[in-house]
Amino acid sequence: MRIFQPIMLVCAVAMSFVGALGLPGCARAIGECLRDRPEAA
């Protein structure tokens, strides 16, 4: 349960970003993040 709680927090933040930016903005932000840090992918 200790590991599961931060995952829920990350999911909640991600959902708030999707709601704020909309799906196209979210996909673009993820694409920029992956392009900036390819080793994280």
GROMACS elastic network, one bead per residue, 0.5 to 0.9 nm:
[ bonds ]
;  ai    aj funct       b0    kb
    1     5     6  0.62856   500
    2     5     6  0.57284   500
    2     6     6  0.76846   500
    3     6     6  0.62932   500
    3     7     6  0.71048   500
    4     7     6  0.52615   500
    4     8     6  0.64939   500
    4     9     6  0.89523   500
    5     8     6  0.52261   500
    5     9     6  0.64565   500
    5    10     6  0.88674   500
    6    10     6  0.62081   500
    6    11     6  0.85725   500
    7    10     6  0.51321   500
    7    11     6  0.61747   500
    7    12     6  0.86213   500
    8    11     6  0.50061   500
    8    12     6  0.61116   500
    8    13     6  0.86542   500
    9    12     6  0.50963   500
    9    13     6  0.62852   500
    9    14     6  0.85861   500
   10    13     6  0.51519   500
   10    14     6  0.60904   500
   10    15     6  0.86078   500
   11    15     6  0.60919   500
   11    16     6  0.85902   500
   12    15     6  0.51417   500
   12    16     6  0.62645   500
   12    17     6  0.87211   500
   13    16     6  0.51007   500
   13    17     6  0.63023   500
   13    18     6  0.87411   500
   14    17     6  0.50782   500
   14    18     6  0.62680   500
   14    19     6  0.86611   500
   14    26     6  0.89655   500
   15    18     6  0.50126   500
   15    19     6  0.61560   500
   15    20     6  0.85807   500
   16    19     6  0.50421   500
   16    20     6  0.60984   500
   16    21     6  0.85661   500
   17    20     6  0.50507   500
   17    21     6  0.59005   500
   17    22     6  0.77208   500
   17    26     6  0.69324   500
   18    21     6  0.54157   500
   18    22     6  0.51194   500
   18    23     6  0.58465   500
   18    24     6  0.88314   500
   18    25     6  0.78223   500
   18    26     6  0.56906   500
   18    27     6  0.88500   500
   19    22     6  0.54515   500
   19    23     6  0.78294   500
   19    26     6  0.89120   500
   20    25     6  0.88126   500
   20    26     6  0.87617   500
   21    24     6  0.74923   500
   21    25     6  0.50601   500
   21    26     6  0.59004   500
   22    25     6  0.55523   500
   22    26     6  0.62035   500
   22    27     6  0.87616   500
   23    26     6  0.50853   500
   23    27     6  0.61305   500
   23    28     6  0.85893   500
   24    27     6  0.51823   500
   24    28     6  0.61561   500
   24    29     6  0.86019   500
   25    28     6  0.50972   500
   25    29     6  0.61055   500
   25    30     6  0.86335   500
   26    29     6  0.50888   500
   26    30     6  0.62107   500
   26    31     6  0.85717   500
   27    30     6  0.51596   500
   27    31     6  0.61419   500
   27    32     6  0.86878   500
   28    32     6  0.61826   500
   28    33     6  0.85976   500
   29    32     6  0.51471   500
   29    33     6  0.61936   500
   29    34     6  0.86759   500
   30    33     6  0.50480   500
   30    34     6  0.61696   500
   30    35     6  0.85335   500
   31    34     6  0.51884   500
   31    35     6  0.60990   500
   31    36     6  0.86057   500
   32    35     6  0.50243   500
   32    36     6  0.60821   500
   32    37     6  0.86020   500
   33    36     6  0.51836   500
   33    37     6  0.62017   500
   33    38     6  0.82393   500
   34    37     6  0.52210   500
   34    38     6  0.53431   500
   34    39     6  0.82874   500
   34    40     6  0.71365   500
   34    41     6  0.62301   500
   35    38     6  0.55890   500
   35    41     6  0.89799   500
   37    40     6  0.56577   500
   37    41     6  0.73820   500
   38    41     6  0.54484   500
